Amino acid sequence: MSIRFSRWFRIAGVTAALAALAVACGGAEEPTASPTSPPAVVATPTPTVAVATPTPTAAPIKKGGIVKQSHRRSPLTFRLDVNSSTDQVAAAATLYNGLIALQPPDFLTIGPDLAESWSVSADGKTYTFKLVPGVVNHLGHPWTAKDAKFTLELLTKKTASRPPHTYVTVGGVSVFESIEAPDDTTLVVKLKERDTLWFPQMAQPEMAMFTQADYDEATSKDKPVGTGPFRLVRHQQQELLVYEANPDYFRKGVPYLAGFETHIIADTATIHAALEAKRIDLIMMGGSEGANERNTSVIEGRYPGQITRYSGLHPVGRGILFNFRADGPWQDKRVRQAINLALSRDDICTVIPNCFVGDWMPSPKWGSKDREALAKRPGFALKGPAKDAEINRAQELMKEAGYEKGFTVRSICRSEVDYKDYWCPMAEFVLRDLLGIRMTLELNDRAVHTEKLDKGDWLLRADAYGGMRVDHPYDWLDVNVFCGQELPNNATGYCNQEYNDLLKQLRTASDTETRRISDRILEIFYDDVPGVLGFWSNRWVVHWNYVKNVPDQRYWGGYTQSRRLEYVWLDK
């Protein structure tokens, strides 16, 4: 195994040497893994009255000022129900509120947002929300229970921009029996059946509330109107987003800032140089691709006691995906099994920064990050004789499938650092070296990449795969749903009816049943191999210490209401 990887490590050695030079100048890459604990999210919190409180600070809060942060790209849209990847959440989370929301400081518990309290019927199927009175949106127009009803019903429907949203539908079918708004501050939601996922999913930024009078399917994607703590003033594509405080925000006393700016900077060295020059104050998770232990420690070392930095779980895995809507060798599951067995996760994480080996659910409650335990999974054998045996078996499977000499396949790849510099070339090298699979890499920027995914215009890709917003097996394992479901919800076109049925059962199962069902789903995954889960990654938060109340993003902060910045203030 070490012989097969020797060429890659020589390449990585050159990369590391160049990275060391760049670090001395304030940026770039160094292959250093820095795993952290995954989130301990409350998947099914008891729905009770809660109070949102900011992180306490020792110094008196100073109001006003503009925080400047960096991010890697402009958003494709400001509609989080259409696209909720990091770029969109970073740009739009501050513009909206939901009925409920994950709460500071760590964004692991659910509390109030536009709903100030709620109650649940004994059978767990009826939720009655009491809404904050007197809420107005960024145009000064009232937001009431009728707008909440409009939003939830809209999310269940196919629109010109998206299919029915997966948080309020299962296989495209609404989870709601009825939604009523008897008065301006009361919303009554009746579910078709008890559902352990619906409530925590409602706390995610994707469930942003619209105002019916100001909603337009087309213009809302670029001209957002929300009720959030900040409103968008200007967006210069791939350059700058400018936000100002919402003077009519229903949560009195916040935001503390007069506004903030998001500067679009894609290059790691440039981001770090801007931070050191204090042209930016804050690098939040998702905008920090290319940051790692080595280059962030160099910055911290130059300014002892003045910089805060830490890594946190990026809750999206990396893997190899197959387009089941297209003909190709991957239609034979022996080929898919071979690819899964051939990947040496330990070698991959030696080369790729911020990488750690994990199964489909790197969760303290539901899964495992214990390396010895993971070694029992197909493809996760430890380096040495066991891994060599897996590689030999992979080559036998390719021969049995009629692809002893491999095959050539067009493969699309994102233009982001994590992919173009690491995962795509790494996957191409390993599969070519071990199985003769020659991936012709086609590099695209995020907009083109997303368009190709939405159209199904791809064959095989090394890309994001797996992930969650709620720490529950349904959310970890719903990566290949559902049979017959259209793009982009069923992104690969995979269909396995047993898997579909089991996944639906997870929404109503007890904890004991959930473990049994999820174990069976994992058995299906490792036999049928709908896709190959490679590894997980961490990302970094770095900021000057004069930025106070910076949200804790150690868990999966790039995708939460931590991006609102309503409690952040400047001590300068």
Secondary structure, DSSP 8 states (H G I E B T S, - for coil): -TTTTHHHHHHHHHHHHHHHHHHHTT----------------SS-------------SS------EEEEEESS--S-S-TTT--SHHHHHHHGGG---SEEE-TTTS-SEEESSEEEEEE-TTS-EEEEEE-TT-B-TTS-B--HHHHHHHHHHHTS--SS-SS-TTSEETTEESEEEEEEEETTEEEEEESS--TTHHHHHTSGGG----GGG--TTGGGTS----SSEEEEEEETTTEEEEEE-TT-SSTT---SSEEEEEE---HHHHHHHHHTTS--EE-TTS-TT--HHHHHHHHHHSTTTEEEEEEEEEEEEEEEE-TTS-SGGGSHHHHHHHHHH--HHHHHHHSTTEE---S---TTTS---HHHHTTSTT---TTHHHHHHHHHHHHHHHHTT-TT-EEEEEEEESSIIIIIIIHHHHHHHHHHHH-EEEEEEEE-HHHHHHHHHHT--SEEEEEEEE-SSSSHHHHHTTS--TT--TTTSSS----HHHHHHHHHHTT--HHHHHHHHHHHHHHHHHH-SEEEEEEEEEEEEEETTEES----TTTGGGSGGGG-TT-EE--
